[in-house]
C-alpha cells in the first residue's frame, strides 16, 4: 500500500497528540510560511513540503 500523501488537519492533530484548535492556531501563526509552500489560508488538507515541515516541527514519523 502506498504512503498517504495528503492529511486533513484533524488527522494531523491526532498524530501530533494535540487538539484541532491547537493545530489551527499553529497554522494561523505560520500562515506566511505555509502560503509560500502552496497551502492557502483556511485549507483543510496539508500535503507535500508543507506536510514535511509540519511533521518535522512536531516530530511525526509518517
C-alpha positions in Angstrom: 0.0 0.0 0.0 1.5 3.4 -0.9 2.1 6.0 1.7 -0.8 8.5 2.1 0.4 11.9 0.8 -2.4 14.2 1.9 -3.6 14.7 5.5 -6.5 16.6 6.9 -5.7 19.0 9.8 -7.8 16.9 12.2 -5.7 13.8 11.3 -2.5 15.7 12.0 -3.9 16.8 15.3 -4.4 13.2 16.3 -0.9 12.3 15.1 0.6 15.2 17.0 -1.4 14.5 20.1 -2.8 18.0 20.1 -6.3 19.4 19.9 -7.6 20.5 16.5 -7.8 24.1 17.7 -4.1 24.0 18.6 -3.3 22.8 15.1 -5.5 25.6 13.6 -3.7 28.1 15.8 -0.3 26.8 14.7 -1.2 27.1 11.0 -2.6 30.6 11.6 0.7 31.7 13.3 2.8 30.3 10.5 0.5 31.3 7.7 3.1 33.1 5.5 5.5 30.1 5.6 2.8 27.7 4.6 1.5 30.0 1.9 5.0 30.0 0.4 4.8 26.2 0.4 1.5 26.4 -1.6 -1.1 25.9 1.2 -3.7 28.6 1.1 -5.2 30.1 4.3 -8.1 28.0 5.5 -7.0 24.9 3.7 -8.1 21.7 5.5 -5.7 19.4 3.7 -1.9 19.5 4.0 0.5 17.9 1.5 3.9 18.0 0.0 6.7 20.2 1.5 4.1 21.7 3.9 3.3 18.3 5.4 7.0 17.5 5.7 7.6 20.8 7.5 4.8 20.2 9.9 6.0 16.6 10.6 9.5 18.0 11.4 8.0 20.6 13.8 6.0 18.0 15.7 8.4 15.1 15.3 5.9 12.9 13.5 7.2 10.0 11.5 4.9 9.2 8.6 
